[in-house]
Amino acid sequence: MLKSKLFLGLLCVVLFILNIIVGSVWIPVQDLIEILFSPAEDQMVWQNIVVNYRLPRAIAAVAAGASLSLSGLFMQTFFRNPLAGPFVLGISSGASLGVAVVVLGGTFFSLVGWSFGSDISLTFGAILGSFLVFLVVIYFSTKVADYTSLLIIGLMFSSATGALVSVMQFFSNPEDIQSYLLWTFGDLGSVTMSELRLLLPILILGWIGSVFLIKPLNIYLIGNTYAKNAGLNLELSKYAIITVTALLAGAITAYCGPIAFIGLAGPHIARMILDTADHRQLIPYAGILGAVVLLICDLVSRLPGLPQSLPLNAITSLLGGPLVIWLIVKKKNLQNSF
């Protein structure tokens, strides 16, 4: 077990470095330290590429992969559903609606005589949308007793927000629609160092909160009746799991867009490799696996020779889908993990 974790950690480091040196311009790995801290005059262009573009992108890939994989793990355990993902409660839909209002709202609201400030950023819209959905989810979680009803409410809310976005697209011009669609593809390259200074503290808070969820998540696997007998506060645990999940998934969606598949695949790969449901092992393993998978996908999306980066969501599904299918066929029974 220790050897596999060390190997996975080493693989993550190697992929992190590859993401910095590989691209349309090849950066010499032997000169990387010098380029970062004391570049020569003929290395200033390389330093600009590394510091302003590739390093923030690689850090964002690690942070996003780990956060989405962890939030997916929490939702799969919370609902005891292998198809649950980090966006099952509608957090991504709320962010998408917020971005749609920012990008498409100018055209839409002008039809009814309203005006929208053009200085509203995509990130602010996504954060506001995610936060509003989080408040709605917390409210309904106090009104329903079973988690299946909460899951259905999340799915219905996603459908409703999707319908609102479709209506806004109908009234928008093609340029705005294209801008919105580009955001839905997911993008790590748009994250800057200044944005990372805001994003990382939020994620670190969520990662710390994940440690305190280990015991409740393990007890949830046994059932609510046993959890009550074991002295677990179900209501408090429910709010804690939802809050940490919303914090991780909402922050990543706001800054990087709705990155698909990682939150669904990462936990499954971790469970099938470890062959355990113990979250003391699953949480660190799923986090590192999510980072590794997203680093690989981002590396493939911008291979040398390509005029521009491919849509990240397309790469995550094309590469990750066959891997998960192969692992499920090999294991034969996924439900036994819950």
Order of alpha helices (4+ residues) and beta strands (2+ residues): alpha-alpha-alpha-alpha-alpha-alpha-alpha-alpha-alpha-alpha-alpha-alpha-alpha-alpha-alpha
